[in-house]
Amino acid sequence: MIRKYSTTLHGHRTSFSLEPLFHDELKAIADERAVPVAALIREIDDARAVDDNLSSALRLHVLEWLKKKVRDAAIS
């Protein structure tokens, strides 16, 4: 099930839709990096292309983060 979430980016309210598991992983990434979830979302938003969808960018960020963790674990 997809849920709608809201946040403020650069002074304006916006919303994005994610499965709760993706949102939980975003929170875990933010915790691991010791940054607020809103700051992480802002960083991802700033890095995406103008035509890219924020929800998709968030999912891809989670996927890349998890893939990197698996690669790092395999190297260790």
N, CA, C and O atoms as CSV, one atom per row, in Angstrom:
chain,resi,resn,atom,element,x,y,z
A,1,MET,N,N,0.843,-1.178,0.000
A,1,MET,CA,C,0.000,0.000,0.000
A,1,MET,C,C,0.893,1.249,0.000
A,1,MET,O,O,1.883,1.312,0.729
A,2,ILE,N,N,0.547,2.196,-0.790
A,2,ILE,CA,C,1.295,3.445,-0.889
A,2,ILE,C,C,0.622,4.486,-0.006
A,2,ILE,O,O,-0.602,4.610,0.017
A,3,ARG,N,N,1.463,5.242,0.732
A,3,ARG,CA,C,0.958,6.326,1.581
A,3,ARG,C,C,1.481,7.647,1.062
A,3,ARG,O,O,2.537,7.706,0.432
A,4,LYS,N,N,0.754,8.684,1.324
A,4,LYS,CA,C,1.169,10.034,0.961
A,4,LYS,C,C,1.809,10.677,2.183
A,4,LYS,O,O,1.256,10.619,3.281
A,5,TYR,N,N,2.969,11.287,1.995
A,5,TYR,CA,C,3.705,11.983,3.051
A,5,TYR,C,C,3.896,13.427,2.619
A,5,TYR,O,O,3.917,13.727,1.426
A,6,SER,N,N,4.033,14.309,3.580
A,6,SER,CA,C,4.258,15.725,3.297
A,6,SER,C,C,5.529,16.196,3.978
A,6,SER,O,O,5.907,15.704,5.041
A,7,THR,N,N,6.176,17.154,3.347
A,7,THR,CA,C,7.368,17.774,3.918
A,7,THR,C,C,7.491,19.178,3.353
A,7,THR,O,O,6.761,19.552,2.435
A,8,THR,N,N,8.404,19.942,3.894
A,8,THR,CA,C,8.685,21.284,3.389
A,8,THR,C,C,10.051,21.271,2.729
A,8,THR,O,O,11.040,20.876,3.344
A,9,LEU,N,N,10.105,21.700,1.483
A,9,LEU,CA,C,11.360,21.795,0.736
A,9,LEU,C,C,11.552,23.234,0.296
A,9,LEU,O,O,10.752,23.780,-0.463
A,10,HIS,N,N,12.607,23.830,0.776
A,10,HIS,CA,C,12.946,25.214,0.402
A,10,HIS,C,C,11.766,26.164,0.604
A,10,HIS,O,O,11.483,27.022,-0.232
A,11,GLY,N,N,11.092,25.985,1.729
A,11,GLY,CA,C,10.036,26.911,2.109
A,11,GLY,C,C,8.658,26.623,1.543
A,11,GLY,O,O,7.717,27.363,1.829
A,12,HIS,N,N,8.510,25.573,0.751
A,12,HIS,CA,C,7.167,25.262,0.261
A,12,HIS,C,C,6.813,23.812,0.575
A,12,HIS,O,O,7.666,22.925,0.547
A,13,ARG,N,N,5.537,23.596,0.874
A,13,ARG,CA,C,5.048,22.259,1.205
A,13,ARG,C,C,4.943,21.434,-0.073
A,13,ARG,O,O,4.520,21.923,-1.121
A,14,THR,N,N,5.331,20.198,0.040
A,14,THR,CA,C,5.189,19.266,-1.071
A,14,THR,C,C,4.844,17.901,-0.501
A,14,THR,O,O,5.030,17.647,0.689
A,15,SER,N,N,4.350,17.046,-1.341
A,15,SER,CA,C,4.023,15.701,-0.887
A,15,SER,C,C,4.639,14.687,-1.843
A,15,SER,O,O,4.961,14.993,-2.991
A,16,PHE,N,N,4.790,13.492,-1.338
A,16,PHE,CA,C,5.306,12.394,-2.141
A,16,PHE,C,C,4.604,11.132,-1.673
A,16,PHE,O,O,4.089,11.070,-0.556
A,17,SER,N,N,4.588,10.136,-2.529
A,17,SER,CA,C,3.924,8.882,-2.214
A,17,SER,C,C,4.951,7.761,-2.177
A,17,SER,O,O,5.733,7.586,-3.111
A,18,LEU,N,N,4.936,7.005,-1.083
A,18,LEU,CA,C,5.860,5.891,-0.917
A,18,LEU,C,C,5.180,4.760,-0.173
A,18,LEU,O,O,4.235,4.972,0.587
A,19,GLU,N,N,5.671,3.567,-0.401
A,19,GLU,CA,C,5.297,2.452,0.436
A,19,GLU,C,C,5.930,2.690,1.805
A,19,GLU,O,O,7.042,3.212,1.880
A,20,PRO,N,N,5.248,2.320,2.887
A,20,PRO,CA,C,5.804,2.552,4.224
A,20,PRO,C,C,7.202,1.954,4.424
A,20,PRO,O,O,8.011,2.524,5.156
A,21,LEU,N,N,7.496,0.819,3.789
A,21,LEU,CA,C,8.827,0.229,3.937
A,21,LEU,C,C,9.919,1.147,3.368
A,21,LEU,O,O,11.004,1.240,3.942
A,22,PHE,N,N,9.641,1.819,2.252
A,22,PHE,CA,C,10.618,2.770,1.705
A,22,PHE,C,C,10.782,3.952,2.653
A,22,PHE,O,O,11.897,4.428,2.869
A,23,HIS,N,N,9.682,4.422,3.216
A,23,HIS,CA,C,9.761,5.543,4.149
A,23,HIS,C,C,10.552,5.140,5.397
A,23,HIS,O,O,11.347,5.925,5.913
A,24,ASP,N,N,10.331,3.918,5.874
A,24,ASP,CA,C,11.098,3.420,7.022
A,24,ASP,C,C,12.591,3.378,6.704
A,24,ASP,O,O,13.415,3.721,7.551
A,25,GLU,N,N,12.939,2.962,5.496
A,25,GLU,CA,C,14.360,2.927,5.102
A,25,GLU,C,C,14.942,4.336,4.994
A,25,GLU,O,O,16.100,4.557,5.348
A,26,LEU,N,N,14.147,5.288,4.507
A,26,LEU,CA,C,14.625,6.680,4.478
A,26,LEU,C,C,14.940,7.152,5.896
A,26,LEU,O,O,15.953,7.813,6.124
A,27,LYS,N,N,14.068,6.812,6.848
A,27,LYS,CA,C,14.315,7.191,8.242
A,27,LYS,C,C,15.582,6.515,8.766
A,27,LYS,O,O,16.360,7.135,9.491
A,28,ALA,N,N,15.791,5.258,8.404
A,28,ALA,CA,C,16.994,4.538,8.844
A,28,ALA,C,C,18.257,5.153,8.252
A,28,ALA,O,O,19.276,5.262,8.934
A,29,ILE,N,N,18.191,5.556,6.984
A,29,ILE,CA,C,19.335,6.212,6.345
A,29,ILE,C,C,19.630,7.531,7.047
A,29,ILE,O,O,20.781,7.837,7.356
A,30,ALA,N,N,18.589,8.300,7.295
A,30,ALA,CA,C,18.763,9.584,7.983
A,30,ALA,C,C,19.370,9.367,9.367
A,30,ALA,O,O,20.272,10.101,9.769
A,31,ASP,N,N,18.885,8.372,10.093
A,31,ASP,CA,C,19.434,8.072,11.421
A,31,ASP,C,C,20.907,7.696,11.327
A,31,ASP,O,O,21.730,8.176,12.106
A,32,GLU,N,N,21.233,6.832,10.365
A,32,GLU,CA,C,22.625,6.392,10.203
A,32,GLU,C,C,23.542,7.565,9.862
A,32,GLU,O,O,24.698,7.600,10.285
A,33,ARG,N,N,23.027,8.511,9.106
A,33,ARG,CA,C,23.814,9.694,8.725
A,33,ARG,C,C,23.697,10.822,9.753
A,33,ARG,O,O,24.367,11.848,9.632
A,34,ALA,N,N,22.855,10.632,10.754
A,34,ALA,CA,C,22.635,11.630,11.810
A,34,ALA,C,C,22.139,12.960,11.242
A,34,ALA,O,O,22.618,14.033,11.607
A,35,VAL,N,N,21.159,12.853,10.332
A,35,VAL,CA,C,20.518,14.047,9.766
A,35,VAL,C,C,19.007,13.861,9.877
A,35,VAL,O,O,18.528,12.727,9.902
A,36,PRO,N,N,18.261,14.940,9.943
A,36,PRO,CA,C,16.802,14.816,9.938
A,36,PRO,C,C,16.309,14.241,8.605
A,36,PRO,O,O,16.938,14.440,7.565
A,37,VAL,N,N,15.197,13.537,8.645
A,37,VAL,CA,C,14.629,12.972,7.421
A,37,VAL,C,C,14.360,14.078,6.404
A,37,VAL,O,O,14.602,13.896,5.211
A,38,ALA,N,N,13.866,15.215,6.865
A,38,ALA,CA,C,13.582,16.329,5.948
A,38,ALA,C,C,14.846,16.798,5.234
A,38,ALA,O,O,14.795,17.153,4.056
A,39,ALA,N,N,15.972,16.802,5.931
A,39,ALA,CA,C,17.237,17.215,5.306
A,39,ALA,C,C,17.666,16.197,4.253
A,39,ALA,O,O,18.154,16.575,3.189
A,40,LEU,N,N,17.487,14.915,4.542
A,40,LEU,CA,C,17.816,13.874,3.566
A,40,LEU,C,C,16.936,14.008,2.328
A,40,LEU,O,O,17.433,13.924,1.205
A,41,ILE,N,N,15.646,14.215,2.521
A,41,ILE,CA,C,14.731,14.372,1.385
A,41,ILE,C,C,15.101,15.609,0.575
A,41,ILE,O,O,15.061,15.578,-0.655
A,42,ARG,N,N,15.457,16.689,1.246
A,42,ARG,CA,C,15.870,17.908,0.549
A,42,ARG,C,C,17.119,17.645,-0.290
A,42,ARG,O,O,17.216,18.109,-1.426
A,43,GLU,N,N,18.067,16.906,0.265
A,43,GLU,CA,C,19.299,16.574,-0.458
A,43,GLU,C,C,18.987,15.741,-1.713
A,43,GLU,O,O,19.534,15.999,-2.785
A,44,ILE,N,N,18.120,14.762,-1.572
A,44,ILE,CA,C,17.729,13.923,-2.708
A,44,ILE,C,C,16.985,14.760,-3.741
A,44,ILE,O,O,17.211,14.612,-4.942
A,45,ASP,N,N,16.106,15.632,-3.281
A,45,ASP,CA,C,15.354,16.516,-4.177
A,45,ASP,C,C,16.297,17.429,-4.951
A,45,ASP,O,O,16.124,17.626,-6.154
A,46,ASP,N,N,17.283,17.980,-4.272
A,46,ASP,CA,C,18.225,18.888,-4.933
A,46,ASP,C,C,19.072,18.181,-5.995
A,46,ASP,O,O,19.500,18.806,-6.966
A,47,ALA,N,N,19.314,16.877,-5.810
A,47,ALA,CA,C,20.174,16.133,-6.727
A,47,ALA,C,C,19.425,15.565,-7.937
A,47,ALA,O,O,20.049,15.152,-8.914
A,48,ARG,N,N,18.108,15.542,-7.875
A,48,ARG,CA,C,17.362,14.920,-8.978
A,48,ARG,C,C,17.183,15.898,-10.135
A,48,ARG,O,O,17.206,17.116,-9.958
A,49,ALA,N,N,17.004,15.325,-11.322
A,49,ALA,CA,C,16.727,16.151,-12.501
A,49,ALA,C,C,15.346,16.775,-12.357
A,49,ALA,O,O,14.469,16.215,-11.699
A,50,VAL,N,N,15.162,17.916,-12.965
A,50,VAL,CA,C,13.901,18.659,-12.858
A,50,VAL,C,C,12.714,17.811,-13.301
A,50,VAL,O,O,11.636,17.905,-12.713
A,51,ASP,N,N,12.893,16.993,-14.319
A,51,ASP,CA,C,11.797,16.181,-14.848
A,51,ASP,C,C,11.557,14.893,-14.064
A,51,ASP,O,O,10.569,14.198,-14.304
A,52,ASP,N,N,12.453,14.569,-13.125
A,52,ASP,CA,C,12.308,13.339,-12.354
A,52,ASP,C,C,11.290,13.518,-11.234
A,52,ASP,O,O,11.167,14.599,-10.658
A,53,ASN,N,N,10.583,12.476,-10.943
A,53,ASN,CA,C,9.564,12.444,-9.910
A,53,ASN,C,C,10.226,12.281,-8.536
A,53,ASN,O,O,11.110,11.438,-8.385
A,54,LEU,N,N,9.823,13.059,-7.545
A,54,LEU,CA,C,10.422,12.989,-6.212
A,54,LEU,C,C,10.240,11.611,-5.599
A,54,LEU,O,O,11.185,11.067,-5.026
A,55,SER,N,N,9.060,11.037,-5.702
A,55,SER,CA,C,8.821,9.713,-5.129
A,55,SER,C,C,9.769,8.677,-5.731
A,55,SER,O,O,10.327,7.848,-5.011
A,56,SER,N,N,9.944,8.724,-7.029
A,56,SER,CA,C,10.860,7.796,-7.694
A,56,SER,C,C,12.300,8.039,-7.250
A,56,SER,O,O,13.046,7.089,-7.014
A,57,ALA,N,N,12.691,9.297,-7.135
A,57,ALA,CA,C,14.044,9.626,-6.698
A,57,ALA,C,C,14.305,9.100,-5.287
A,57,ALA,O,O,15.403,8.625,-4.994
A,58,LEU,N,N,13.310,9.182,-4.422
A,58,LEU,CA,C,13.459,8.666,-3.062
A,58,LEU,C,C,13.622,7.149,-3.067
A,58,LEU,O,O,14.468,6.607,-2.355
A,59,ARG,N,N,12.810,6.468,-3.869
A,59,ARG,CA,C,12.925,5.004,-3.954
A,59,ARG,C,C,14.298,4.601,-4.496
A,59,ARG,O,O,14.933,3.683,-3.977
A,60,LEU,N,N,14.746,5.293,-5.538
A,60,LEU,CA,C,16.049,4.968,-6.119
A,60,LEU,C,C,17.180,5.227,-5.137
A,60,LEU,O,O,18.156,4.478,-5.103
A,61,HIS,N,N,17.059,6.274,-4.342
A,61,HIS,CA,C,18.083,6.555,-3.340
A,61,HIS,C,C,18.153,5.418,-2.321
A,61,HIS,O,O,19.243,4.970,-1.966
A,62,VAL,N,N,17.011,4.954,-1.857
A,62,VAL,CA,C,16.979,3.834,-0.911
A,62,VAL,C,C,17.607,2.602,-1.557
A,62,VAL,O,O,18.420,1.923,-0.931
A,63,LEU,N,N,17.242,2.311,-2.790
A,63,LEU,CA,C,17.791,1.148,-3.485
A,63,LEU,C,C,19.313,1.241,-3.592
A,63,LEU,O,O,20.016,0.277,-3.291
A,64,GLU,N,N,19.821,2.389,-4.018
A,64,GLU,CA,C,21.272,2.565,-4.152
A,64,GLU,C,C,21.971,2.453,-2.803
A,64,GLU,O,O,23.048,1.865,-2.714
A,65,TRP,N,N,21.374,3.007,-1.758
A,65,TRP,CA,C,21.950,2.929,-0.412
A,65,TRP,C,C,22.072,1.470,0.037
A,65,TRP,O,O,23.109,1.053,0.553
A,66,LEU,N,N,21.003,0.709,-0.168
A,66,LEU,CA,C,21.007,-0.695,0.240
A,66,LEU,C,C,21.974,-1.519,-0.609
A,66,LEU,O,O,22.660,-2.395,-0.081
A,67,LYS,N,N,22.040,-1.253,-1.913
A,67,LYS,CA,C,22.985,-1.957,-2.779
A,67,LYS,C,C,24.425,-1.685,-2.344
A,67,LYS,O,O,25.263,-2.587,-2.356
A,68,LYS,N,N,24.705,-0.444,-1.964
A,68,LYS,CA,C,26.060,-0.092,-1.501
A,68,LYS,C,C,26.385,-0.833,-0.208
A,68,LYS,O,O,27.507,-1.308,-0.032
A,69,LYS,N,N,25.422,-0.936,0.691
A,69,LYS,CA,C,25.651,-1.663,1.947
A,69,LYS,C,C,25.970,-3.130,1.679
A,69,LYS,O,O,26.839,-3.709,2.332
A,70,VAL,N,N,25.272,-3.730,0.722
A,70,VAL,CA,C,25.534,-5.131,0.365
A,70,VAL,C,C,26.925,-5.267,-0.235
A,70,VAL,O,O,27.667,-6.182,0.123
A,71,ARG,N,N,27.289,-4.362,-1.148
A,71,ARG,CA,C,28.633,-4.404,-1.741
A,71,ARG,C,C,29.707,-4.242,-0.690
A,71,ARG,O,O,30.702,-4.967,-0.696
A,72,ASP,N,N,29.511,-3.284,0.222
A,72,ASP,CA,C,30.495,-3.044,1.287
A,72,ASP,C,C,30.621,-4.259,2.196
A,72,ASP,O,O,31.722,-4.604,2.624
A,73,ALA,N,N,29.516,-4.900,2.489
A,73,ALA,CA,C,29.547,-6.087,3.356
A,73,ALA,C,C,30.277,-7.238,2.662
A,73,ALA,O,O,30.970,-8.017,3.317
A,74,ALA,N,N,30.125,-7.348,1.342
A,74,ALA,CA,C,30.777,-8.417,0.590
A,74,ALA,C,C,32.289,-8.216,0.550
A,74,ALA,O,O,33.051,-9.182,0.512
A,75,ILE,N,N,32.716,-6.956,0.557
A,75,ILE,CA,C,34.156,-6.638,0.510
A,75,ILE,C,C,34.810,-6.916,1.861
A,75,ILE,O,O,35.967,-7.334,1.920
A,76,SER,N,N,34.080,-6.687,2.932
A,76,SER,CA,C,34.638,-6.839,4.284
A,76,SER,C,C,34.889,-8.272,4.662
A,76,SER,O,O,35.356,-8.545,5.768
